[in-house]
Amino acid sequence: MRLPDAQQQPDVGFLPALQRRRLSRLARMLFHVAWPIAETQPALPLVFASRHGETPRTLALLTDLAHDEPLSPTQFSLSVHNAIIGQWSILRGDSSEMTALAAEGDGLEQAMLEASTLLGEGAPAVLLVIAEEAAPALYAPYIDDVPFPYALALLLKPGDDWQLQLRPGQGPREQWPHPLNLLRALCGEQRCLEHHWKNRQWTWSLNKA
Amino acid sequence: MSNLQLEIKNLIIDALGLEDMAAEDIAADLSLFGEGLGLDSVDALELGLAIQKRFGIKIDADAKDTRKHFANVTSLAAFVSSQQHA
């Protein structure tokens, strides 16, 4: 499944124009969901997870190379997976520890693991953002897990309301991207959510009554 | 305002993604870098590339006059004009 993409851009009008000019849509998605959360907190470590990252930027650079054109310095300087968290750190003026992960279909759980280690080290709260950009048409046949661009920001604090457990196991793939399934579980009455990826079975369970 | 100046203003807006800006917002004598428009060193590289592509001229990044040519739209237009007729 893949929905039509009219290239709508999330609003980041809270940033001055000069500061937002280099933000890609993926970066704008992160800023749009995470900024309101960060505004309520002092300095905040960030774990950013994206399986595919900025495929449109990669393709633009590769296309220039293939045509023997010089590379755009802006595109090139932002072509690494952690460029967005660098922009975030600069524009927030926050030098907390920040990590960018490119994991597979269970990137959300891998990011939770990373965030838990930061909480375990004493961070009062950790911001976790998982976001995926729609792949350019050229890559579409190879990327089948991003039906539309999406971003989810979670503010994590130490506690035991939720438990996440990993076991070996296989199961069906859900129709929706997993982060959105988790969001639905968090917003609804659901007490348990299972997520399978390859031979890994992740179980999210709500502890409190 | 000459056509070349207008073209350069629009090139600056497009190449550097200055959303919400129009050509008339950039005065011909406004400093492009630092105080003024507020562009930075990555913009300088990007703009240099865009100028070379659009006008088919070569810019030597190390030449001592290059900084002067990129001071504002007026100086940039004069530079492009001189290179095209060189």
Interface residues (C-beta under 8 A of the other chain):
Chain A: A17 L18 R20 R21 R22 P70 S72 P73 T74 S77
Chain B: L16 G17 L18 E19 D20 M21 G38 V42 D43 L45 E46 L49 Q52 K53
